[in-house]
Amino acid sequence: MSLYQLIEKKFKDPETKDNRINPNLRVFASVLVILSGLILFADKVTNFNLENNFGFKSTKTFVWIFAQSLSPLLMAFASIFKPYKSSYIVPVYIYFIQIYWIFKPTIKFDDYLLQTYAIGVSIIFLGLIYMINKMKPYKSEQRINNEKFIKETKETIAILKNRILEDA
């Protein structure tokens, strides 16, 4: 099955579950998610200079902005194919490093404080996501109970209505 057919099937069949997606495709999507995080370091490894920086002060700035723009798009594309959730830890971790660098751009990647911050905030972020996912079943259960109550109420009203009409 071609990539186009898989995408088309995904959008036409809303009942597609994670376990129906080809595991190889999920691994590929997971690699894309990880790559979406790693490209955020592209400016740190570029050693070339462009003649046209498209208005940016340097090639490194241009590459950084381009990578910042491309990364979420790559992640969104990969999400179509249901990557393994654990692959999201790489871009989350790197995005928190990027946030730190915005406020303190002179700090080096191997700085203990930077790594502690990024790991700590990533763990807090993942904990928050875990808690939200744990709350989903309760919300579904509440919705089911509400629907059940509404159905029983409608049935009761219908029975009472029939009895009133029979008595009249």
C-alpha positions in Angstrom: 0.0 0.0 0.0 1.4 3.4 -1.0 1.9 6.3 1.4 -0.8 8.2 -0.4 -3.3 5.3 0.1 -2.4 5.1 3.8 -3.1 8.8 4.3 -6.3 8.6 2.3 -7.5 5.6 4.3 -6.6 7.4 7.6 -8.8 10.3 6.7 -11.7 8.3 5.3 -11.8 5.8 8.1 -12.2 7.6 11.5 -12.5 4.2 13.2 -8.8 3.4 12.5 -7.1 2.3 15.7 -3.5 2.4 16.6 -3.2 -1.4 16.3 -4.3 -1.3 12.7 -1.5 0.9 11.7 1.5 -1.0 10.3 4.2 -1.2 13.1 6.9 -0.3 10.5 5.0 2.8 9.7 4.7 3.7 13.4 8.4 3.2 13.7 9.0 5.5 10.7 6.6 8.1 12.2 8.5 7.8 15.5 11.8 8.5 13.7 10.2 11.6 12.1 9.1 12.8 15.5 12.6 12.3 16.9 14.0 14.0 13.8 11.7 17.0 14.4 13.4 17.5 17.7 16.9 16.9 16.5 16.7 19.4 13.6 16.3 22.2 16.3 20.1 21.8 16.7 20.8 22.3 13.0 22.2 25.8 13.6 24.7 24.4 16.1 26.2 22.1 13.5 26.2 24.2 10.4 29.6 25.4 9.2 28.6 27.1 6.0 27.6 30.6 5.1 24.9 31.6 2.6 25.2 34.6 0.3 21.6 35.4 0.9 20.4 35.1 4.5 16.9 36.3 3.6 17.1 39.3 5.9 18.6 37.5 8.9 21.8 38.7 10.4 23.6 35.4 9.9 23.3 32.0 8.3 23.1 30.4 11.7 20.1 32.6 12.6 18.4 31.8 9.4 18.9 28.0 9.9 17.7 28.3 13.5 14.5 30.1 12.5 13.9 27.7 9.6 14.4 24.6 11.9 12.0 26.2 14.4 9.4 26.5 11.7 10.0 23.1 10.1 10.0 21.1 13.3 6.3 21.3 14.3 5.3 20.7 10.7 7.4 17.5 10.6 5.9 16.4 13.9 2.3 17.1 12.7 2.9 15.1 9.5 4.4 12.2 11.6 1.4 12.3 13.9 -0.9 11.1 11.0 0.8 7.7 11.3 0.4 7.3 15.1 4.0 7.3 16.2 4.9 5.6 19.5 4.2 8.1 22.3 7.6 7.6 23.8 9.2 9.3 20.7 7.7 12.6 21.7 10.1 12.9 24.7 13.0 13.9 22.4 11.3 17.0 20.9 9.8 17.9 24.3 13.2 17.8 25.9 14.9 19.8 23.1 12.1 22.4 23.1 12.6 23.0 26.8 16.3 23.5 26.1 15.4 26.0 23.4 13.2 27.9 25.8 16.0 28.1 28.3 18.4 29.4 25.5 16.0 32.1 24.6 16.5 33.7 28.1 20.2 32.8 28.5 21.8 32.3 25.0 25.4 32.1 26.3 24.9 28.9 28.2 26.5 25.8 26.7 24.6 22.6 26.0 26.7 20.5 28.5 25.8 22.9 31.4 24.6 21.0 34.4 21.9 23.5 35.2 20.5 23.5 31.6 20.3 19.7 31.6 18.7 19.6 35.1 16.1 22.2 34.0 15.3 20.4 30.7 15.1 16.9 32.4 13.0 18.2 35.3 10.6 20.2 33.2 10.2 17.3 30.7 9.4 15.0 33.6 6.8 17.5 34.9 5.4 17.8 31.4 5.1 14.1 30.9 3.6 13.7 34.4 1.0 16.3 33.5 0.2 14.4 30.2 0.0 11.2 32.2 -2.5 12.6 34.6 -4.6 14.1 31.8 -4.7 10.7 30.1 -5.7 9.0 33.4 -8.6 11.4 33.7 -10.0 10.5 30.3 -11.7 7.2 31.4 -13.5 9.1 34.2 -14.8 11.6 31.7 -15.9 8.9 29.4 -17.6 7.0 32.3 -19.4 10.2 33.3 -20.5 10.8 29.7 -21.8 7.2 29.5 -23.7 7.6 32.8 -25.2 10.9 31.7 -26.4 9.3 28.4 -27.8 6.3 30.3 -29.6 8.7 32.7 -31.1 10.7 29.8 -32.2 7.5 28.1 -33.9 6.2 31.3 -35.5 9.5 31.9 -36.9 9.6 28.3 -38.2 6.1 28.8 -39.8 7.0 32.1 -41.5 10.0 30.6 -42.8 8.0 27.7 -44.3 5.4 30.1 -45.9 8.1 32.2 -47.2 9.8 29.1 -48.8 6.5 27.9 -50.4 5.9 31.3 -51.9 9.4 31.4 -53.2 9.0 27.8 -54.7 5.6 28.7 -56.4 7.0 31.8 -57.9 9.9 29.9 
